[in-house]
Amino acid sequence: MKGIYLITGTSRGIGQAVAARLLATGNRVVGISRTPSPLDGKPGYRQVLGSLADTDWIETMLEGVKEDLDDDRIELLCLFHNAALVEPACAIEACIADDIRQHVAVNLTAPMLLTARFMAFFGGLELRKKVAFMTSGAAQMAFPDMALYCSTKAALSMFSQCLGQEQADQSHGFEIAAINPGMVESDMQKIARAKDPARFRPSEMFRGAKASGVVQDPETAARAICELLQARTEMGKTVSVTK
């Protein structure tokens, strides 16, 4: 199935691995990141430089995607919200206001805004369309010193469920899914493992997960994620990647 995939956070980690795998199987990828991805310049890849804390670039990007839809080989148009921040990862009273605002903007506000514009822009197309959110076990499980990350992931999970109900009875609606990849090696994992346990209590858990082999490499996770992006899953529900 050939598709166009809009993916946030393609400059490294899971986002880069997912984008690379989709390109390798003949799909097109619009990568959204603050810094250029190593994939920039590869056939089928279009780089959009933009911060999720400032979404002025959305309309221009969607216009560019609309031009690509003239290709009648395209069977799926998918928006995949992958990018997220883990910082500030500390007790909430130690967080400064600007860091809280940026965290919520990137992890929650930007996905909501981008989804709203994506669905409004392409809602009339009689084409298979999908919005997928990267979620986490932290959406269901509380951790100390991760109040912002757990809360924004939980909110995004509920957002996905609500959209699933909204779209369920639409004749040419959007498929909605949330994907929990499990623990995957990333900058966030490295940050969590490197923190002082006295200031970030879950750090020992993250170190133990790495030592025990629970943490997947991005390429392994990307294979399963790509399959889920292309599959039809239960509307709005979270599907988990099994190692």
Secondary structure, 3 states (H helix, E strand, C coil): CCEEEEEECCCCHHHHHHHHHHHHCCCEEEEEECCCCCCCCCCCEEEEECCCCCCCCHHHHHHHHHHHCCCCCCCEEEEEECCCCCCCCCCHHHCCHHHHHHHHHHHHHHHHHHHHHHHHHHCCCCCEEEEEEECCHHHCCCCCCCHHHHHHHHHHHHHHHHHHHHHCCCCCCEEEEEEECCCECCHHHHHHHHCCCCCCCCHHHHHHHHHCCCCECHHHHHHHHHHHHHCCCCCCCEEECCC
